[in-house]
């Protein structure tokens, strides 16, 4: 559903355009000046704005220039009965898509609208095509040839074109976001893939992040802001760590899934959205439902199609291919030569337990490149220098829990104690990080 806002101080022009455009747009709103238009714009997302240049109070160019400064990229077609070079230049600088002289016929306006909408469609299609070309191995982006991965790719290809909600389950570091992006790529949806980590955003801010807010909705809301649902319109919204979402937000999300509309914080107006939801978790949501930590109705609404990501321990035969892939890509990023790994090195990698799964393997390969060391050395040494209190002699391997503790505390120290930043780097939620640090007796 597309929407258009018409801004003109002449009632006849507003009525003329509203009648002519309502058959082509799902929503047509009108305003007589910039102030009224701003109120509508704060409450609703518009795909196109058609505005007169000379408005009472702020001119159309001044208002649109302010929108651009606030980050709004909505297309604008200007109208005017007073054409001169200076006015035309001002309109172009404000980001006008077109410039139409009054009086005009509806056919002229529709031709301008169609050109803009066609350009938007082409840009979206080009974006999707570029993303498809970027994949080296498979359109799914998955690396590996074991049966589990082959079956996973087949499932992704099958469910991708469907509009149904998908729940991706699996341990941390197994590639849940990669699978979500693959579903989006195969879906053919023209909108963007928008990821959000539900565990990295405070409960107070999550509603505003997802649904947006109007100006003055809460302390600090100095201007209106569109939510992630709006940015993902006609595309895919990926809700990672859905198990970390507060119960109050779960109720809001359930309503969005059922009604297909969102209400910005502070607004009393519903905004329609066409968004495909993909959720992911490393928790047992069914167990959380039993414990009252997750809504049962939302769980069944999300779990329409379920995909389980295999752990690296279940696909050890893919380690040589994954290692080659990470070695090549990381060596290129770091500007070093790819390592020449021996069969003994690969055997060492296959014999490791991989609690961090594919993400940990990638980190180990990057550590090998940075330190010019073998995998066996990098598996036992998570950083440049080991803490004697946590490590054994150089020839011995650290215990798994010691490796985890050492690495997490080093990352936390490197981020100056910022737990949210450290959690993002480690690929875990802030709550998980806090539980581990508390268990170790660290502040």
VEXDREN-2710 file (C-alpha; in Angstrom, 1 decimal):
% VEXDREN-2710
k/r/px/py/pz
1/UNK/0.0/0.0/0.0
2/UNK/1.5/3.4/-1.1
3/UNK/0.7/6.8/0.4
4/UNK/0.9/10.4/-0.8
5/UNK/0.7/13.7/1.0
6/UNK/-0.6/16.8/-0.9
7/UNK/0.3/20.2/0.5
8/UNK/-1.3/23.3/-1.1
9/UNK/-3.1/26.4/0.3
10/UNK/-5.7/26.3/-2.5
11/UNK/-8.7/24.0/-1.5
12/UNK/-9.5/23.5/-5.2
13/UNK/-6.0/22.1/-6.0
14/UNK/-6.1/19.8/-3.0
15/UNK/-9.5/18.4/-3.9
16/UNK/-8.5/18.1/-7.6
17/UNK/-5.4/16.1/-6.8
18/UNK/-7.0/14.0/-4.0
19/UNK/-9.8/12.9/-6.4
20/UNK/-7.3/12.1/-9.2
21/UNK/-4.8/10.2/-7.0
22/UNK/-7.0/8.2/-4.7
23/UNK/-7.5/5.4/-7.3
24/UNK/-3.7/4.9/-7.5
25/UNK/-2.7/5.3/-3.8
26/UNK/-3.9/3.4/-0.8
27/UNK/-3.7/6.6/1.3
28/UNK/-4.1/10.2/0.2
29/UNK/-3.8/13.0/2.8
30/UNK/-4.0/16.7/2.3
31/UNK/-2.7/19.8/4.2
32/UNK/-3.1/23.5/3.7
33/UNK/0.3/24.6/5.0
34/UNK/3.7/23.3/6.2
35/UNK/2.6/23.2/9.8
36/UNK/-0.4/21.0/9.1
37/UNK/1.7/18.8/6.8
38/UNK/4.4/18.4/9.5
39/UNK/1.8/17.0/11.9
40/UNK/0.6/14.5/9.3
41/UNK/4.2/13.5/8.4
42/UNK/5.0/12.9/12.1
43/UNK/2.0/10.5/12.4
44/UNK/2.3/8.6/9.1
45/UNK/4.9/7.5/6.6
46/UNK/4.4/8.8/3.1
47/UNK/5.9/7.3/-0.1
48/UNK/5.5/10.6/-1.9
49/UNK/4.9/14.3/-1.1
50/UNK/3.4/16.7/-3.6
51/UNK/3.8/20.3/-2.4
52/UNK/3.3/23.8/-3.6
53/UNK/6.4/26.0/-3.3
54/UNK/4.7/29.1/-2.1
55/UNK/2.8/28.2/1.1
56/UNK/1.7/30.6/3.9
57/UNK/4.3/30.6/6.7
58/UNK/7.1/28.3/5.8
59/UNK/7.5/27.8/2.1
60/UNK/7.4/24.3/0.6
61/UNK/11.1/24.4/-0.1
62/UNK/11.9/25.5/3.5
63/UNK/9.8/22.6/4.9
64/UNK/11.2/20.0/2.6
65/UNK/14.8/21.2/3.3
66/UNK/14.1/20.7/7.1
67/UNK/12.8/17.2/6.3
68/UNK/16.0/16.4/4.5
69/UNK/18.1/17.7/7.4
70/UNK/16.1/15.3/9.7
71/UNK/17.0/12.4/7.5
72/UNK/13.7/11.9/5.6
73/UNK/14.3/10.7/2.1
74/UNK/10.7/10.7/0.8
75/UNK/10.4/11.8/-2.8
76/UNK/8.9/15.3/-3.4
77/UNK/7.2/16.8/-6.5
78/UNK/6.9/20.6/-6.3
79/UNK/4.2/22.7/-7.9
80/UNK/4.3/26.4/-8.6
81/UNK/2.6/29.1/-10.6
82/UNK/5.7/31.4/-10.4
83/UNK/8.6/29.9/-12.3
84/UNK/12.0/31.5/-12.3
85/UNK/15.6/30.1/-12.3
86/UNK/16.2/30.9/-8.6
87/UNK/13.1/29.0/-7.5
88/UNK/13.9/26.0/-9.7
89/UNK/17.5/25.9/-8.3
90/UNK/16.1/26.1/-4.7
91/UNK/13.7/23.2/-5.4
92/UNK/16.4/21.0/-6.9
93/UNK/18.7/21.7/-3.9
94/UNK/15.9/20.6/-1.6
95/UNK/15.8/17.3/-3.4
96/UNK/12.9/17.7/-5.7
97/UNK/12.0/14.8/-8.0
98/UNK/10.1/17.0/-10.4
99/UNK/8.9/20.5/-10.9
100/UNK/5.4/21.1/-12.4
101/UNK/4.0/24.4/-13.5
102/UNK/0.4/25.5/-12.6
103/UNK/-2.1/25.2/-14.1
104/UNK/-1.6/21.5/-15.1
105/UNK/-3.6/18.6/-16.2
106/UNK/-4.0/15.4/-14.2
107/UNK/-2.2/13.5/-16.9
108/UNK/0.9/15.7/-16.4
109/UNK/0.9/15.0/-12.6
110/UNK/0.3/11.3/-13.1
111/UNK/3.2/11.1/-15.6
112/UNK/5.5/12.7/-13.0
113/UNK/4.2/10.4/-10.2
114/UNK/4.7/7.3/-12.4
115/UNK/8.3/8.3/-13.3
116/UNK/9.1/8.6/-9.6
117/UNK/7.5/5.3/-8.6
118/UNK/9.2/3.5/-11.5
119/UNK/12.6/4.9/-10.4
120/UNK/11.9/3.7/-6.8
121/UNK/11.0/0.3/-8.1
122/UNK/14.1/0.1/-10.2
123/UNK/16.4/1.1/-7.4
124/UNK/14.9/-1.6/-5.2
125/UNK/15.3/-4.2/-7.9
126/UNK/18.9/-3.1/-8.5
127/UNK/19.6/-3.4/-4.7
128/UNK/18.3/-6.9/-4.7
129/UNK/20.3/-7.9/-7.8
130/UNK/23.5/-6.4/-6.3
131/UNK/23.0/-8.4/-3.1
132/UNK/22.5/-11.6/-5.1
133/UNK/25.7/-11.1/-7.2
134/UNK/27.7/-10.5/-4.0
135/UNK/27.2/-14.1/-2.9
136/UNK/30.3/-16.2/-3.9
137/UNK/29.1/-19.7/-3.1
138/UNK/25.4/-20.1/-3.2
139/UNK/22.6/-17.6/-3.2
140/UNK/22.0/-18.8/0.4
141/UNK/25.5/-17.7/1.4
142/UNK/26.0/-21.0/3.2
143/UNK/29.4/-22.7/3.1
144/UNK/29.6/-26.4/3.4
145/UNK/28.7/-29.7/1.7
146/UNK/27.5/-31.9/4.5
147/UNK/23.9/-33.3/4.3
148/UNK/22.7/-31.0/7.1
149/UNK/23.7/-27.9/5.1
150/UNK/22.4/-29.2/1.8
151/UNK/19.0/-30.0/3.5
152/UNK/19.0/-26.6/5.2
153/UNK/19.6/-24.8/1.8
154/UNK/16.7/-26.7/0.3
155/UNK/14.4/-25.7/3.2
156/UNK/15.4/-22.1/2.8
157/UNK/14.7/-22.1/-0.9
158/UNK/11.3/-23.7/-0.3
159/UNK/10.1/-21.3/2.5
160/UNK/11.6/-18.1/1.2
161/UNK/8.9/-17.1/-1.3
162/UNK/6.2/-17.7/1.2
163/UNK/5.0/-14.7/3.4
164/UNK/4.8/-16.8/6.5
165/UNK/6.7/-15.9/9.7
166/UNK/9.9/-18.0/10.3
167/UNK/11.5/-19.0/13.6
168/UNK/15.2/-19.9/13.3
169/UNK/16.6/-21.8/16.3
170/UNK/20.2/-22.9/17.1
171/UNK/23.1/-22.3/19.3
172/UNK/25.0/-18.9/19.4
173/UNK/27.4/-18.6/16.4
174/UNK/25.7/-21.1/14.1
175/UNK/24.7/-18.5/11.5
176/UNK/21.1/-17.7/12.2
177/UNK/21.3/-14.2/10.7
178/UNK/23.0/-15.7/7.6
179/UNK/20.1/-18.0/7.2
180/UNK/17.6/-15.1/7.7
181/UNK/19.4/-13.1/5.0
182/UNK/19.3/-16.1/2.7
183/UNK/15.6/-16.4/3.2
184/UNK/15.2/-12.7/2.3
185/UNK/17.4/-13.0/-0.8
186/UNK/15.4/-15.9/-2.1
187/UNK/12.1/-14.3/-1.3
188/UNK/12.2/-11.7/-4.1
189/UNK/10.9/-9.0/-1.7
190/UNK/11.7/-5.5/-2.9
191/UNK/12.3/-4.0/0.5
192/UNK/15.3/-4.1/2.7
193/UNK/16.6/-6.7/5.2
194/UNK/16.6/-5.0/8.5
195/UNK/18.2/-6.8/11.5
196/UNK/17.6/-5.9/15.1
197/UNK/19.1/-7.5/18.2
198/UNK/16.3/-7.6/20.8
199/UNK/18.7/-8.3/23.6
200/UNK/21.0/-5.3/22.9
201/UNK/18.3/-2.6/23.2
202/UNK/16.7/-1.6/26.5
203/UNK/13.1/-2.4/27.1
204/UNK/12.4/1.4/27.3
205/UNK/13.8/2.1/23.8
206/UNK/12.8/-1.1/22.0
207/UNK/9.2/0.1/21.3
208/UNK/10.4/3.3/19.8
209/UNK/13.1/1.5/17.8
210/UNK/10.6/-0.9/16.2
211/UNK/7.5/1.3/15.8
212/UNK/9.0/4.9/15.7
213/UNK/7.7/7.9/17.6
214/UNK/6.2/11.3/17.1
215/UNK/7.7/14.5/18.2
216/UNK/7.3/15.0/21.9
217/UNK/6.2/11.4/22.6
218/UNK/8.6/11.2/25.5
219/UNK/11.5/13.2/27.1
220/UNK/14.2/13.7/24.5
221/UNK/11.9/13.0/21.5
222/UNK/12.8/16.4/19.9
223/UNK/11.7/15.2/16.4
224/UNK/9.7/12.4/14.9
225/UNK/11.5/9.2/14.0
226/UNK/10.4/6.3/11.8
227/UNK/10.7/2.8/13.3
228/UNK/12.5/-0.2/11.9
229/UNK/9.1/-1.7/10.7
230/UNK/8.8/1.3/8.4
231/UNK/12.4/0.9/7.1
232/UNK/11.6/-2.8/6.5
233/UNK/8.4/-2.2/4.6
234/UNK/8.0/-4.5/1.6
235/UNK/11.1/-6.3/3.0
236/UNK/12.1/-8.4/6.0
237/UNK/12.5/-7.5/9.7
238/UNK/14.9/-9.9/11.4
239/UNK/14.3/-10.1/15.2
240/UNK/17.4/-11.7/16.6
241/UNK/17.4/-13.0/20.2
242/UNK/13.6/-12.8/20.3
243/UNK/13.7/-14.7/23.7
244/UNK/15.2/-11.6/25.3
245/UNK/12.2/-9.4/24.3
246/UNK/10.3/-8.1/27.4
247/UNK/6.8/-9.5/27.9
248/UNK/5.2/-6.0/27.4
249/UNK/6.8/-5.7/24.0
250/UNK/5.8/-9.3/23.1
251/UNK/2.1/-8.2/23.4
252/UNK/2.8/-5.2/21.0
253/UNK/4.6/-7.5/18.5
254/UNK/1.7/-10.0/18.6
255/UNK/-0.7/-7.3/17.7
256/UNK/1.4/-6.1/14.8
257/UNK/1.6/-9.7/13.4
258/UNK/-2.2/-10.0/13.6
259/UNK/-3.2/-6.5/12.4
260/UNK/-0.3/-5.8/10.0
261/UNK/-0.2/-2.2/11.3
262/UNK/2.1/-0.3/13.7
263/UNK/1.4/2.6/15.9
264/UNK/4.3/5.0/16.6
265/UNK/4.9/5.9/20.2
266/UNK/2.7/8.9/21.2
267/UNK/0.5/8.6/18.1
268/UNK/-3.1/7.5/17.9
269/UNK/-2.8/6.6/14.2
270/UNK/-2.2/3.1/12.8
271/UNK/0.3/2.8/9.9
272/UNK/-0.1/-0.2/7.6
273/UNK/3.1/-2.2/7.0
274/UNK/3.9/-5.1/4.7
275/UNK/6.8/-6.8/6.5
276/UNK/7.9/-10.4/6.6
277/UNK/9.1/-11.3/10.1
278/UNK/11.9/-13.7/10.8
279/UNK/12.8/-14.4/14.4
280/UNK/15.8/-16.2/15.9
281/UNK/16.8/-17.5/19.3
282/UNK/19.4/-19.6/21.0
283/UNK/17.0/-20.3/23.8
284/UNK/14.3/-23.0/24.2
285/UNK/11.2/-20.9/23.7
286/UNK/8.9/-23.7/24.5
287/UNK/10.6/-24.0/27.9
288/UNK/10.3/-20.2/28.4
289/UNK/6.6/-20.4/27.6
290/UNK/6.2/-23.0/30.4
291/UNK/8.1/-20.7/32.8
292/UNK/6.0/-17.7/31.9
293/UNK/8.9/-15.9/30.3
294/UNK/7.5/-15.9/26.8
295/UNK/3.9/-15.5/25.6
296/UNK/2.4/-18.8/24.3
297/UNK/0.3/-17.0/21.7
298/UNK/3.3/-15.2/20.3
299/UNK/5.4/-18.4/20.3
300/UNK/2.8/-20.2/18.1
301/UNK/2.4/-17.1/15.9
302/UNK/6.2/-17.0/15.3
303/UNK/6.7/-20.8/15.0
304/UNK/4.7/-21.1/11.8
305/UNK/7.8/-22.4/10.0
306/UNK/10.8/-23.5/12.1
307/UNK/14.4/-23.9/10.9
308/UNK/17.1/-25.4/13.1
309/UNK/20.7/-24.3/12.5
310/UNK/23.2/-27.2/13.1
311/UNK/26.1/-26.7/15.5
312/UNK/29.6/-27.0/14.1
313/UNK/30.1/-30.2/16.2
314/UNK/27.4/-31.7/13.9
315/UNK/29.1/-30.8/10.7
316/UNK/32.8/-31.3/11.4
317/UNK/33.3/-32.4/7.8
318/UNK/32.7/-28.8/6.7
319/UNK/35.6/-27.4/8.7
320/UNK/38.2/-27.6/5.8
321/UNK/35.8/-25.7/3.5
322/UNK/34.8/-23.2/6.2
323/UNK/38.5/-22.7/7.1
324/UNK/39.5/-22.1/3.5
325/UNK/36.6/-19.6/3.1
326/UNK/37.5/-17.6/6.2
327/UNK/41.2/-17.7/5.4
328/UNK/40.7/-16.2/2.0
329/UNK/38.2/-13.5/3.0
330/UNK/40.0/-12.5/6.2
331/UNK/43.4/-12.4/4.6
332/UNK/42.1/-10.1/2.0
333/UNK/40.6/-7.8/4.6
334/UNK/43.7/-7.8/6.8
335/UNK/46.1/-7.5/3.9
336/UNK/48.1/-10.6/4.7
337/UNK/48.9/-13.9/3.0
338/UNK/46.4/-16.7/3.6
339/UNK/47.8/-19.3/6.0
340/UNK/48.9/-22.7/4.6
341/UNK/47.3/-25.1/7.0
342/UNK/48.5/-28.7/7.2
343/UNK/46.5/-31.8/7.7
344/UNK/47.6/-31.7/11.4
345/UNK/46.2/-28.2/11.7
346/UNK/42.9/-29.3/10.2
347/UNK/42.8/-32.4/12.5
348/UNK/43.4/-30.1/15.5
349/UNK/40.4/-28.0/14.4
350/UNK/38.2/-31.0/13.9
351/UNK/39.1/-32.3/17.4
352/UNK/38.0/-29.1/19.1
353/UNK/34.6/-28.9/20.7
354/UNK/33.6/-25.5/19.2
355/UNK/31.3/-24.0/21.9
356/UNK/31.1/-20.8/19.8
357/UNK/30.4/-22.7/16.6
358/UNK/31.2/-21.1/13.2
359/UNK/31.6/-17.7/14.7
360/UNK/34.4/-19.0/17.0
361/UNK/36.0/-20.8/14.0
362/UNK/36.1/-17.5/12.2
363/UNK/37.7/-15.8/15.2
364/UNK/40.3/-18.5/15.5
365/UNK/41.3/-18.1/11.8
366/UNK/41.5/-14.3/12.3
367/UNK/43.7/-14.9/15.4
368/UNK/46.0/-17.2/13.3
369/UNK/46.4/-14.5/10.7
370/UNK/47.0/-11.7/13.2
371/UNK/49.6/-13.7/15.2
372/UNK/51.0/-15.7/12.3
373/UNK/50.4/-18.8/14.5
374/UNK/49.0/-22.3/14.0
375/UNK/45.4/-23.2/15.0
376/UNK/46.7/-25.3/17.9
377/UNK/48.4/-22.3/19.4
378/UNK/45.5/-20.0/18.8
379/UNK/43.0/-22.4/20.3
380/UNK/44.9/-22.5/23.5
381/UNK/45.7/-18.8/23.6
382/UNK/42.8/-16.4/23.1
383/UNK/44.9/-13.3/23.2
384/UNK/48.5/-12.0/22.8
385/UNK/49.3/-12.6/26.4
386/UNK/47.8/-15.1/28.9
387/UNK/46.9/-14.3/32.5
388/UNK/49.0/-16.7/34.6
389/UNK/46.0/-17.0/37.0
390/UNK/43.8/-18.4/34.3
391/UNK/46.3/-20.4/32.1
392/UNK/48.6/-23.3/32.3
393/UNK/52.1/-23.6/30.8
394/UNK/52.5/-22.7/27.1
395/UNK/52.5/-26.3/26.0
396/UNK/49.2/-27.1/27.7
397/UNK/45.7/-26.3/26.5
398/UNK/43.4/-24.2/28.6
399/UNK/40.2/-25.7/30.0
400/UNK/37.2/-24.7/27.9
401/UNK/35.6/-22.7/30.7
402/UNK/39.0/-20.9/31.2
403/UNK/39.2/-20.0/27.5
404/UNK/35.7/-18.6/27.7
405/UNK/36.3/-16.6/30.8
406/UNK/39.7/-15.3/29.6
407/UNK/38.3/-14.2/26.3
408/UNK/35.2/-12.6/27.6
409/UNK/37.0/-10.6/30.2
410/UNK/39.6/-9.5/27.7
411/UNK/36.9/-8.3/25.3
412/UNK/35.1/-6.5/28.2
413/UNK/38.4/-4.9/29.3
414/UNK/39.0/-3.8/25.7
415/UNK/35.6/-2.1/25.6
416/UNK/36.3/-0.2/28.8
417/UNK/33.8/-2.2/30.8
418/UNK/31.0/-1.4/28.4
419/UNK/28.9/-4.6/28.6
420/UNK/26.5/-3.8/25.8
421/UNK/29.5/-3.2/23.4
422/UNK/31.3/-6.3/24.6
423/UNK/28.2/-8.4/24.2
424/UNK/27.7/-7.2/20.6
425/UNK/31.4/-8.2/19.8
426/UNK/31.0/-11.6/21.5
427/UNK/27.7/-12.3/19.7
428/UNK/25.8/-12.8/23.0
429/UNK/23.1/-10.8/24.8
430/UNK/24.0/-8.4/27.5
431/UNK/22.0/-10.5/30.0
432/UNK/24.0/-13.6/29.2
433/UNK/27.2/-11.6/29.6
434/UNK/26.1/-10.2/33.0
435/UNK/25.2/-13.7/34.2
436/UNK/28.6/-15.0/33.3
437/UNK/30.5/-12.1/34.9
438/UNK/28.4/-12.3/38.0
439/UNK/29.1/-16.1/38.3
440/UNK/32.8/-15.4/38.1
441/UNK/32.6/-12.8/40.9
442/UNK/33.7/-10.0/38.6
443/UNK/32.2/-6.5/38.8
END
